[in-house]
Amino acid sequence: MILLGDNLIPYEELILIDSIWDIEHSLPNSTLIYNYDENLLTYCNKNKLNSAIIVTSIKEAIYSNALGAKYIICEKKLAKNIQKIAENYMFDSKVLAIIEQEKEIEDIALAEIDGLIYKDLLK
């Protein structure tokens, strides 16, 4: 299970971005987090950059996976549905549910979601 933002578990460098300019001024080898944006998604795919896309629909998740996103990030309820699709179609992307507190880890594990990310990392 992937745990991004947990105090006990080291995790990769994550950088919130909003534009291609932000990408050009980010640290190399970091994972770029952004809200679903087709331009940013295709740019990251063409340049083979690690990306974590915040999605609000199954369609956005499908496109994110098809264009090479490392992580698909979404609310818990949506994560359960996307995880089923990801398993059926063998997504390369990992599905991460957004949580606020440590006590939610068990719920994510029981729902068999690939991992989680703390909401504080998305601000």
Secondary structure, 3 states (H helix, E strand, C coil): CEEECCCCCCCCCEEECCCHHHHHCCCCCCEEEEECCHHHHHHHHHCCCCEEEECCCHHHHHHHHHCCCCEEEECHHHHHHHHHHHHHCCCCCEEEEEECCHHHHHHHHHCCCCEEEEHHHHC
